[in-house]
């Protein structure tokens, strides 16, 4: 670990002390993965990085592996007095240059602490496209918030309008994909299929996320519409978080007569392995999304993708040459796009090759970390 620390310190002479704060501590949501990616990536570039999150072996262990400090706090809710007191003491002791918060509880507590304890700059992340309500608008407009970071231009437009924020306060930093990890040459398509007893002859469509606004119900309907002409089609719905959610999804699937064509999959931590098994990856979201992370990862894995024109997906799927972009909640359009990908495998393969190159050029982990580093420098110059 000490050798790693010594090597990383030579990478960046302008090292800053950065706190990454997020109440969630399980690697089952995009926000956790992106927060940790930022923490580990900044540490690799020589910065002094601390993660503040709820107690948990998963986060603590991953932080230790990445040579990132970890501080456990309850972070029970936005008005948790114990966590607020702990955060004030931590800020006073460590005097962070940048505090970067990633969700609502972290935002509220860090904002309150920053008014009474020394913090160089406070940066707030926004990764969903829901408009800001009155309470959140006030938090984002707060003078103590130096910069708001959105993961796409679409979210920036939404929060500037709904939260009445000045344009210059909001910066766009695209979320990043580790293209070395999400590399199709490193993964075997048969591994996940064997685990879930999905035949090698099946045309496997995969979608991650089963909250209602993820559009998985429309996707089930599209798959069933295609089944008579394409009897090999099979769907994996990935990310059932608990038994109640699994039961709800299974009830819908059975009501549609799709039980034999749909495999329900738990939350996974081996997404490159899962995506390697797919012939097509879909995100049918109709609300809430920024840029769907699994679509970006599937593109890096050289898979054809279909995404809805929701949130910032248009910024990623920016031309027909890199993927299929359709209207939300349009089952006919979704059905047609999937049929084209099945019926035109050469075209699908060409688009998938283009997609990986597209992610490498504009949506890689390295680009994101470099942009965050530049943003922190700019904000700190302004605060001084």
Secondary structure, DSSP 8 states (H G I E B T S, - for coil): -HHHHHHHHTT-SS--EEEEE-S--STTSHHHHHHHHHHHHHHHTT-EEEEEES--HHHHHHHHHTT-EEEE----STT-HHHHHHHHHHHHHH--SEEEE-SHHHHHHHHHHHTTS--SEEEEEE---S---HHHHHHHH-TT--EEEESSHHHHHHHHHHHT--GGGEEE----B-TTTS-GGG--HHHHHHHTT--TTSEEEEEE--SGGG-HHHHHHHHHHHHTT-TTEEEEEEEE-SHHHHHHHHHHHHHTT-TTTEEEEE--S-HHHHHHH-SEEEE---SS-SS-HHHHHHHHTT-EEEEES-TTHHHHS-STTT-EEE-TT-HHHHHHHHHHHHH-HHHHHHHHHHHHHHHHHHSBHHHHHHHHHHHHHHHHHHH-
